[in-house]
Amino acid sequence: GTITEYSQYASVKQGDTVFMPAGTLHALGPGLLIYEVQQTSDWTYRVYDWGRPQTETRRLHIDKSIAVTRHDLAAPILPSPTFGDGTRHILTQCEYFTLELISASTRTVELDTQNETFHALTVIEGRAELVSATETVTLEKFQTALVPASLGKYQLRPLEEACRILKSSV
């Protein structure tokens, strides 16, 4: 019950990116809406549950958490990049994934899976059309499309207003 006394607190604002390597002890504060990309894992260790008692379905994993927590890691807060019409910015990347921000207001953005990796696209502002050789799909704010690696080339077109889209891939 004393973990919060030894924790560091960080203020974040809309558009910030925080990369937390595996083993980073972390918690989210109130009022945050986040987009989390993570490496494939079936493990989450709960170290503290904010005063709630441990139950059969919400166990604490104190010993396991101590064994895997990395004290030598930092989680830098990266500010939001400058938006432009048709711009693409890598927000963060590691050996497991890349997270990119795509911004457009009038320009169509050309993308290509190169038959190597899926693209997970989530609209975080505005609306967009995902256009392939065989299909067009409209994406509203907070909708996600999974583009299979086999698709190859496709386009993202902003609709009516500026849009911002997060694209994650391996």
N, C-alpha and C positions, 0 to 999 in steps of 0.2 A: 503493500500500500504506500510505499515511499518513493516509488520510481519517478513521480512527477517532480520531486525535489531535486533530482539529479538530471533532469532533462533540459535540453536547450529548446528555446521557443524561437520561432522565426515568423515574421510577418510576411505574408504574400499578398499580391494584388492580382486582379483580373489580368490574364494573359501571361503570367509568370510560368516558367517551366522549372520543375524540380526533379533532378535525376537522383534516385536513391538506389545505389547498388544493393544486391542481395546481401542480407545481414545487417542492414541499417535499421535500427530501432526507430519506429515512427508511429505517429498517430495524427489524425486530422482533427482540426478544431471546428467549432460550430460555424455554420453559414457558408461552407465551402462547397462548390460544385466542381468536381474534378473529372479529368479524363485519364484513366490509368491504363498504361500499357505495361505488361510484365512478361518476363521470361516464363516459359512453361514450368509450372511447379504445382505440386499437390499439397504443399506445406505452408501453413500459416500458424505461427505460434503466438498465442495470446499471453502477454506478460502482465497485463493489468486490465481490468474491465470497469474502470471509473466508479469503483465503489460497489458494483453489483456483485452479489455472491456467485461463486462458481456453481454451475449446474451440470447435469449430465450432458447437455447439448452445448454448453458454453464453458468448456474447461480452460483452466489456466495451465500454461506450459513453462513454468519458471525455470526448471533445470535445463530443458531443451533450449529455451531462449538464451540463457546465459552461455550455453555451449556454442551457439551459432552467431551471436551478436558480434559484429565487427566494430571495435572502438576506434579503429584507425581510419574510418571512412567519414567523409564529409558529404553533405547533400547541398551543393551550391544552388542558389536561386538565380535563374537566368531570366532577364527581363524580356518582355514581348518584343519581337522584331518589328521593324518599320514595315507597314503594309504598303503594297503597291498593286497596280492593276496587272494581274497575271504573274505575280511573284511567287516563288517557292523558297522556303527557309527551312533548313534542318534545325529542329528545336533541340533534339538530343539523339544520340545513337550509341550503341554498344554492340558487342558481339551477338546479341540476341535479337535486337530490333532497331529500327530507325523510326523516329517520329518527325513528321514534316508538317509545316503549315503552308497551305495554299491560299492565296488571296486573289480575288478577281472582282471587278465591277463591270467591265464591258468586254474584256478579252477572254477568249477561249483558251484553256490550258490543256496542252497536249501531254498525255501520260502514256507510259508503256511498261507493262509488267515484264517484258523481255522473256516471257515464259519461264521466269525464275522464281517469282514469289507472288503471293497474293497481295492485294492492297485492301486494307480496311479503311474506308472513307467515312468520316462523320462530319456533317455540317454543323458548325457551331455558331454561325451567323448567316442570315439570309436564306436563300434557296438556290439550288443548282440542278442542272441536268447532267446526268452521266450518259454519254453517247458512245455507243460502240457501233461496229459495222452492221449489227443485226438488231439492236434494241436501244431504246431511249428510256431512261428511268428518271423521274423527278424526285429529288431529295429535299425534304423540308428540314427546318432547324431541328437538330438533335436526332435526325434519322441517320442510320448507318447502312452502307452497302459493302458487301464483301465481293471484291473483284477477283475472280480466280486467276491464277498465274497463266493459265492457258489462253486468256483473252487477248493478250498482246496489247496493241495500241487502242487507246480510247481517249475521249475528251471530257473535260468538265466545263460547262457553260454556266455563267451566273445568270439568274433570272430576276428581272425587275430591279435589283439593287445589288450592292456589294455583298459578296459572300466570303466566308472563311471556312476552310475545310481542313480537318486533321487527317493526315494519311499515315498509317502505320504499316510497316512491312518488315520482313526478315531479310 
